[in-house]
Amino acid sequence: MSVEESSTNPYQSSPLLPTSVDRNHLSWRIIWRLIAIVVFCTFIGGLLGASAGLFLAILFPSYYAGVFELRSTGIADAVPLGVGLGLSQGIGGGALVGLAIDAIGVWYTTRKVRNSG
């Protein structure tokens, strides 16, 4: 049986793949993958949040002065405040998005395993 014949069915496993898998190694790979997803989303969220805070501070410097009742409405005071707040909110939001992606992926995988066996 050649590889071309067995690859006609996309839902059939390839004979080239191993049939036995070390479950301990596989579980650690899954855990590291889930952690990597959260770290990546946190990093991207932090970048997006800091960018949004910077642009908000540059375009509307009086926004932060009005929200926090600052005496000075200069852009020099608003930029570090905007970047810091955007970074902290972006990190939190990115971590939540990463955890949500992980939860959906684990839910989908467990449903697929439960329905197949």
N, C-alpha and C positions, 0 to 999 in steps of 0.2 A: 504494500500500500504506500503510495507516494504522498508527499506533503501536499501536492496540488489537489489530490482527491479528497483528503481529509479537510482541506480548508474551504470546500464548497459550502459547508454549513457553518455560518458565522457563530452559531450558538453551541457548537461542539468544541470541546477543549482540544487543544493541539497535542499531538503525541510527543512533541518536543518538550513540553512542560513537565516538571517533576510531579509525580503523583503524591509523594509524601513530603510534608512541610513541617519543619521544626516549629511547633506552636509557640514556644518561648521566644524565639527569634522574631517570629511574625508579630507577636503581641507588642514587642518593644518597637518594632518598625512602625506599627500603627500608632503607638503612643507618641513617638517622636514626630510623626507626620501631623498628628492633631496639635501638638505643641507648636510646630512650625507654622501651621495655619493661623493660630492665634497670634504668634509673634509677628508674622507678616502683616496681618490685618491691623495689629496695633501700630506697627511702624507706619503703614500707609495712612491710617487714621490720624496719627500724630502729625505727619507731613501735611495732610489736607487741613487739619485744624489750625496748625500754625500759619499756613498760607492764608486761610480765611481770616484769622485774627489779624494778620499783618495787613491784608487788603482793607479790612474794615477800619483799622486804625489809621491807615493812610487816607482812605477816601472820606471817612467820617470821624475825624478826631474828637469831635464833641460828643459822640455817642458814649464813649467810656466815661467822659467827664460827667455826663448827665446820669448815667447809671450808678456810678460810684460816688457822686457828689464831690468831684475833685475841684480844687480851686483853679488850677491851671488847665487850660484846654489845648495846650500846645501839642503838636504831633510828637515831640520828643518824649513826652510823658505817656502818650497813648500807645506808642509802638511796643515797648516792652510788656505793657499790660495786655495788649491785644494778642501778642504772640504767646505769652504765657498762658492766658486763658484758653486760647485756641488750641494750644498744644495739649494742655491737660484735658480739655473736653474731647479732643480728637483721639487721644490715647484711650480714654475710657470708652468712647464710642467704637473705636476700632477693635478693642478687646471684646466688647459685647457682640459685634458683628462676627468676629472670629469664633467665639463660643457658639453663636447661633449656627454658623456654617458647620461646625463640628457636630452639633446636636442633630442637625438635619441629616448629615452624612451618616452618623451612627444609627439614627432612626431608620433611614432608608436601607442600610446594610442589614440591620436586624430583621426588618420586614421581608427583605429579599431572601434571607437565609431561612426564615420561618416559613415562608410560602413555598420554597423549593423542597424542603425536606419534611 
